[in-house]
Amino acid sequence: MPGNTFGTMFRVTTWGESHGPGLGAVVDGCPPGLTLTADEINQELAWRRARDSRVSTTRREPDQVEVLSGVFEGRTTGTPISLVIYNRDVDSSAYDDLENVFRPGHADYTYWHKYGIRERRGGGRASGRETVARVAAGAVAKKVLDQHGITVLGYTLALGGVRAQNVDFGEIFENPLFCPDPEAVPRMIQRLQEIKEAGDSAGGVVEVRAQGCPAGLGEPVFAKLDAALAGALMGIGAVKGVEIGSGFAAAGMLGSENNDPLSPGGFLSNNSGGILGGISNGDEIVARVAVKPISSIEKEQETITEDGEPITLSVKGRHDVSAIPRIVPVCTAMVRLVLADMLLQQEAIR
């Protein structure tokens, strides 16, 4: 089946390409009666735009959504919500010399083998630009979560080898990197500038926390909540790894260290990341996402053409030096989509 639709009860289908007329999403299964405006969705899209020139591309998309259906007089109707974001700053000229060349790290090679054609207007559906539709859909999911007192917050935990040592939620929106440690921010920005001047790119780690989630969400076998979260987050183009709670560190712990003791007041630790047996336990859900470096770099790399001829390539154009910070709201949106879907599934069986 084509992999453009996500969810079971709360279903999202995204469409559009990075250099096409626009991108969008159709959200089906949203309950009626929720307040929803284009301005609220645009607030989430503004978070993704990342306007600081030190950390983002020179492409300047306004990212203003149009709500075409599913909302009447500021409230959801229960019918499909159709959202469109038009591309306003498209420039495909940098791709003119890449028509028959496979860019290292990109999906050019695999898309060509799967579909037999090349998207010659940027990265097409494989571009990070595709995620704008996810963020718009995540804004709708947020309205569902608001009804249940659930909040989801993402932030930059590490970038370019610099890791936040402190987590102060109040600092996240006070800097262009959405980093909760103000002391780490200038070191991260300096590192990004060094990497950019060298014609290279950087990866990092995003952490997402969901608070207020009730116990009981998720299924015990093939539709585990942690599996759904991992699948949703791994479905983001630049993501190469996901861990829940103590994650890979659990492999080096003893059972007595990794287990979360219980008391009459609740769990005394949270190595489980808020999920036990694939089902939420009522504690804070914690997920971390490993983000690979941006594939488009000016540094010369070896590659081949469609005819198999070896060449050396330096990728020019308007590219971020890192998927962070733009990917932070994308990760947040995907967690929201999973939780909204699981909430509606749980309500359906009661």
PAKE-131244 format. One line per 10 residues: number of its first residue (from 1); their letters; for each residue y negated, x negated, z of C-alpha. Coordinates in pm, 1 decimal. Last residue first. Layout:
N
NUM = A = Y X Z; ...
//
This chain:
350
350 = RIAEQQLLMD = -160.0 1515.6 2618.2; -12.8 1356.7 2307.8; -328.4 1393.6 2093.3; -554.7 1251.1 2364.4; -359.4 925.8 2355.8; -392.5 899.5 1978.4; -766.0 967.4 2004.2; -806.1 691.8 2261.5; -594.8 449.8 2056.7; -813.5 501.9 1748.5
340 = ALVLRVMATC = -1134.6 455.4 1946.2; -987.4 142.0 2106.1; -886.2 -9.3 1773.3; -1219.4 66.4 1605.5; -1414.9 -74.3 1900.3; -1213.3 -396.8 1888.6; -1290.7 -423.9 1516.2; -1662.3 -367.7 1575.8; -1685.1 -639.7 1840.3; -1515.2 -886.5 1608.5
330 = VPVIRPIASV = -1768.3 -797.1 1337.9; -2056.1 -817.2 1586.7; -1957.9 -1181.1 1661.3; -1886.5 -1271.1 1296.8; -2252.6 -1320.0 1213.2; -2292.4 -1584.7 1486.7; -2068.2 -1761.2 1385.5; -1930.1 -1766.8 1031.9; -2066.7 -2122.1 1024.4; -2291.5 -2329.6 797.0
320 = DHRGKVSLTI = -2386.2 -2007.4 622.2; -2393.5 -2014.5 242.9; -2657.4 -1969.7 -24.0; -2549.5 -2174.8 -323.4; -2375.2 -2501.2 -406.6; -2006.3 -2589.6 -376.3; -1920.6 -2954.5 -449.0; -1601.5 -2986.3 -652.6; -1390.1 -3272.4 -781.7; -1153.1 -3184.0 -1064.3
310 = PEGDETITEQ = -779.3 -3166.7 -1134.4; -667.9 -2961.1 -1438.4; -419.4 -2683.5 -1358.7; -540.9 -2448.4 -1631.3; -699.1 -2218.6 -1369.9; -896.5 -2524.4 -1256.3; -794.0 -2763.9 -980.4; -927.0 -2891.6 -647.4; -1047.3 -3207.3 -471.7; -1342.5 -3179.2 -237.3
300 = EKEISSIPKV = -1700.7 -3305.6 -241.8; -1915.5 -3211.2 56.0; -2144.1 -2925.9 -40.1; -1939.3 -2673.8 157.4; -1811.7 -2321.7 89.9; -1508.1 -2269.2 316.8; -1696.0 -2170.1 632.5; -1520.0 -2328.2 931.4; -1234.2 -2129.8 1090.8; -1289.8 -1875.3 1367.1
290 = AVRAVIEDGN = -1046.8 -1865.7 1661.3; -1077.0 -1530.2 1837.8; -1054.0 -1461.7 2209.1; -957.9 -1126.4 2360.6; -1025.3 -983.8 2706.9; -958.6 -623.9 2813.0; -1105.4 -554.0 3157.1; -856.4 -381.2 3387.0; -727.5 -27.2 3339.8; -371.1 -137.3 3263.2
280 = SIGGLIGGSN = -383.8 -100.9 2885.3; -41.2 -69.7 2722.4; 149.7 -330.7 2519.3; 379.5 -407.8 2809.9; 78.1 -505.0 3019.1; -276.9 -521.4 2880.9; -603.2 -598.0 3064.7; -620.5 -961.1 2955.7; -282.0 -1028.1 3114.7; -424.4 -1328.2 3299.7
270 = NSLFGGPSLP = -650.0 -1087.0 3483.4; -650.2 -1165.1 3854.9; -639.4 -968.2 4181.0; -544.9 -639.9 4012.1; -657.4 -320.2 4181.9; -808.4 -213.3 4515.4; -474.3 -130.7 4678.0; -365.0 -480.2 4572.7; -180.7 -608.5 4268.2; -93.9 -966.4 4176.0
260 = DNNESGLMGA = -154.0 -1074.9 3813.6; 135.5 -1292.5 3697.9; 37.2 -1620.1 3527.7; 46.9 -1852.7 3826.9; 368.1 -1731.1 3990.6; 524.8 -1714.8 3646.7; 442.5 -2080.3 3597.9; 177.9 -2182.3 3347.4; 189.1 -2400.0 3035.4; 275.8 -2124.6 2789.1
250 = AAFGSGIEVG = 19.4 -1899.5 2958.1; -255.8 -2128.4 2822.8; -178.1 -1988.5 2478.0; -323.0 -1652.5 2576.3; -462.9 -1631.3 2931.1; -596.8 -1287.7 2841.7; -526.9 -1200.9 2478.7; -523.7 -1467.2 2207.5; -618.9 -1448.3 1841.9; -597.2 -1708.5 1564.0
240 = KVAGIGMLAG = -713.2 -1789.6 1211.8; -1015.8 -1559.7 1175.6; -1246.9 -1621.2 878.6; -1143.4 -1316.1 675.6; -1127.8 -1057.2 952.3; -781.6 -897.0 948.1; -678.0 -1131.9 1228.0; -907.5 -926.7 1452.8; -744.9 -596.9 1362.2; -392.4 -738.2 1381.2
230 = ALAADLKAFV = -454.6 -900.9 1718.9; -608.6 -582.3 1855.8; -317.9 -371.6 1730.9; -67.1 -617.9 1876.6; -251.4 -613.2 2210.4; -244.3 -233.7 2211.9; 126.8 -224.4 2131.1; 219.7 -14.3 1831.5; 573.2 -140.5 1772.5; 713.0 -114.1 2127.0
220 = PEGLGAPCGQ = 535.9 23.2 2435.8; 250.5 215.5 2272.9; -118.5 173.8 2342.0; -366.3 321.0 2587.4; -234.8 406.6 2935.2; -491.0 266.5 3177.2; -851.7 356.9 3110.0; -1096.4 121.8 2932.3; -1412.4 78.2 3136.7; -1487.5 -271.4 3009.0
210 = ARVEVVGGAS = -1392.3 -425.4 2676.3; -1451.1 -799.5 2640.2; -1470.5 -1002.3 2319.5; -1470.6 -1383.0 2302.8; -1563.4 -1570.2 1986.0; -1444.8 -1926.7 1924.5; -1576.8 -2180.9 1677.2; -1578.8 -2321.5 1327.9; -1821.1 -2554.2 1152.2; -1938.7 -2642.5 801.7
200 = DGAEKIEQLR = -2011.7 -2953.7 592.3; -2287.3 -3090.1 371.9; -2373.3 -3364.6 622.2; -2711.4 -3201.9 679.7; -2529.3 -2878.8 768.5; -2307.9 -3054.6 1023.2; -2605.6 -3214.5 1195.4; -2792.7 -2883.1 1196.5; -2492.7 -2705.8 1346.1; -2463.7 -2968.4 1621.2
190 = QIMRPVAEPD = -2829.5 -2928.8 1710.6; -2785.1 -2551.5 1725.1; -2481.7 -2581.6 1952.8; -2657.8 -2830.8 2181.1; -2961.2 -2601.2 2201.8; -2736.1 -2303.7 2291.6; -2513.8 -2466.5 2556.4; -2771.5 -2450.1 2835.9; -2840.3 -2082.1 2767.3; -2471.3 -1991.6 2828.5
180 = PCFLPNEFIE = -2387.8 -1636.8 2714.8; -2411.2 -1728.6 2342.8; -2525.9 -1467.5 2093.9; -2611.4 -1754.4 1855.4; -2969.8 -1649.5 1785.9; -3066.5 -1646.3 2156.9; -3170.3 -1383.5 2413.1; -2910.0 -1128.4 2305.4; -2626.5 -1299.4 2492.3; -2828.3 -1415.5 2793.4
170 = GFDVNQARVG = -2781.0 -1104.9 3009.7; -2405.0 -1132.3 2973.1; -2411.5 -1458.8 3168.2; -2095.6 -1658.8 3096.8; -2108.3 -2025.0 3198.2; -1950.0 -2333.9 3044.1; -2014.7 -2244.5 2683.2; -1827.2 -2477.6 2450.7; -1963.0 -2726.2 2195.8; -1705.9 -2834.5 1934.2
160 = GLALTYGLVT = -1893.2 -2680.3 1643.2; -1924.1 -2349.1 1823.7; -1761.4 -2220.5 2141.1; -1777.5 -1899.5 2346.2; -1998.1 -1698.0 2113.4; -2026.0 -1338.0 2227.9; -1865.9 -994.1 2203.8; -1924.8 -684.5 2413.2; -1731.4 -358.9 2417.8; -1830.3 -73.1 2648.7
150 = IGHQDLVKKA = -1610.1 220.4 2748.9; -1762.2 513.6 2937.2; -1536.9 770.6 2769.5; -1800.5 944.9 2557.2; -1949.9 603.8 2479.1; -1617.0 505.4 2323.9; -1647.5 774.8 2057.7; -2007.5 674.4 1982.5; -1896.4 311.3 1956.8; -1646.2 412.5 1687.2
140 = VAGAAVRAVT = -1940.8 519.1 1470.4; -2107.2 180.2 1518.4; -1773.7 18.9 1435.4; -1785.8 187.8 1095.2; -2118.5 17.4 1021.9; -1983.2 -313.5 1150.3; -1678.3 -280.8 929.9; -1894.8 -210.4 624.1; -2099.1 -526.5 686.5; -1770.1 -717.8 697.4
130 = ERGSARGGGR = -1744.0 -735.3 318.2; -2029.6 -988.9 311.1; -1782.7 -1239.1 456.4; -1644.5 -1256.6 104.5; -1281.2 -1177.3 24.1; -1374.8 -841.2 -128.0; -1582.5 -1019.2 -393.1; -1613.8 -1390.5 -318.2; -1919.0 -1448.4 -531.7; -1958.5 -1246.3 -850.1
120 = RERIGYKHWY = -1677.4 -1391.5 -1062.4; -1392.4 -1191.5 -908.5; -1097.8 -1344.7 -1093.9; -811.0 -1151.0 -1249.0; -429.8 -1162.9 -1227.4; -422.2 -942.8 -919.0; -195.4 -1130.4 -678.5; -199.7 -1480.2 -830.7; -574.9 -1469.4 -886.5; -634.1 -1328.9 -537.4
110 = TYDAHGPRFV = -429.6 -1618.9 -393.4; -621.6 -1892.7 -576.9; -970.8 -1751.3 -525.5; -906.3 -1675.0 -156.0; -1131.3 -1957.7 -38.1; -1039.1 -2273.3 154.9; -1073.1 -2497.0 -150.1; -1262.3 -2327.2 -437.2; -1039.4 -2259.7 -737.6; -1228.5 -2326.5 -1059.6
100 = NELDDYASSD = -1231.5 -2113.9 -1376.0; -1563.8 -1934.1 -1332.5; -1702.2 -2183.9 -1081.4; -1993.0 -2311.1 -1295.2; -2163.7 -1970.9 -1305.2; -2111.0 -1915.2 -932.5; -2454.3 -2038.1 -823.0; -2608.9 -1784.7 -1062.1; -2467.3 -1487.4 -869.5; -2791.9 -1395.2 -694.3
90 = VDRNYIVLSI = -2783.8 -1063.0 -506.3; -3067.0 -974.5 -269.0; -3066.5 -592.6 -247.4; -2702.4 -500.3 -185.3; -2681.0 -132.8 -89.5; -2523.9 -20.6 236.8; -2327.8 305.5 208.2; -2169.2 526.0 474.2; -1948.3 832.4 428.9; -1847.0 1023.4 741.6
80 = PTGTTRGEFV = -1539.4 1235.4 675.0; -1552.6 1578.8 844.0; -1572.8 1631.2 1220.6; -1936.2 1744.1 1195.3; -2102.6 1445.0 1359.6; -2443.3 1521.3 1506.8; -2799.0 1425.9 1407.7; -2884.7 1748.8 1228.3; -2568.2 1724.1 1020.7; -2344.0 1419.3 996.2
70 = GSLVEVQDPE = -2020.2 1393.3 797.3; -2177.8 1295.3 467.1; -2402.6 1049.4 284.2; -2528.2 837.7 574.2; -2741.3 564.5 418.8; -2732.5 226.7 588.1; -3006.7 -35.4 583.9; -2872.7 -387.7 543.9; -3204.8 -560.2 460.4; -3020.2 -841.9 280.4
60 = RRTTSVRSDR = -3183.7 -1182.3 289.9; -2969.0 -1460.8 148.8; -3112.6 -1782.4 296.7; -2791.5 -1837.7 491.2; -2775.3 -1854.1 870.9; -2785.0 -2094.8 1166.3; -3112.6 -2284.1 1148.3; -3272.2 -2012.7 935.1; -3253.6 -1764.4 1225.9; -3213.3 -1414.7 1076.7
50 = ARRWALEQNI = -2865.1 -1326.7 1200.5; -2787.9 -1013.1 993.6; -2495.3 -899.1 1213.2; -2711.8 -775.4 1499.8; -2929.9 -590.9 1248.5; -2619.1 -405.9 1130.5; -2560.5 -277.8 1483.9; -2917.4 -148.3 1507.7; -2878.4 -0.7 1159.0; -2593.9 219.3 1284.5
40 = EDATLTLGPP = -2817.9 365.2 1553.9; -3100.5 413.5 1303.0; -2866.5 599.6 1066.8; -2814.7 858.4 1338.0; -2518.6 978.3 1541.9; -2485.5 1224.5 1829.1; -2124.3 1330.0 1871.1; -2048.4 1697.7 1806.5; -1738.1 1660.9 1593.4; -1460.0 1408.5 1656.4
30 = CGDVVAGLGP = -1431.4 1116.7 1412.0; -1107.4 1150.7 1217.1; -1221.4 1000.6 888.8; -1472.0 716.9 850.7; -1557.0 627.0 490.4; -1708.2 281.8 458.5; -1961.2 100.0 246.0; -2062.3 -181.5 20.8; -2326.3 -213.8 -248.9; -2419.6 -274.5 -611.1
20 = GHSEGWTTVR = -2170.9 -563.1 -642.4; -2230.0 -921.9 -532.5; -2038.6 -914.7 -202.7; -1797.4 -645.0 -311.3; -1746.7 -280.0 -220.1; -1511.4 -57.7 -21.0; -1403.9 15.8 335.5; -1161.3 287.0 449.6; -1167.5 372.9 818.6; -925.8 600.6 1002.1
10 = FMTGFTNGPM = -957.4 725.7 1359.3; -619.7 894.6 1404.7; -410.7 614.3 1250.1; -633.0 314.3 1179.2; -745.4 92.4 891.8; -771.4 155.5 518.8; -835.5 -115.0 255.9; -492.0 -273.0 252.0; -355.7 -123.4 -66.8; 0.0 0.0 0.0
//
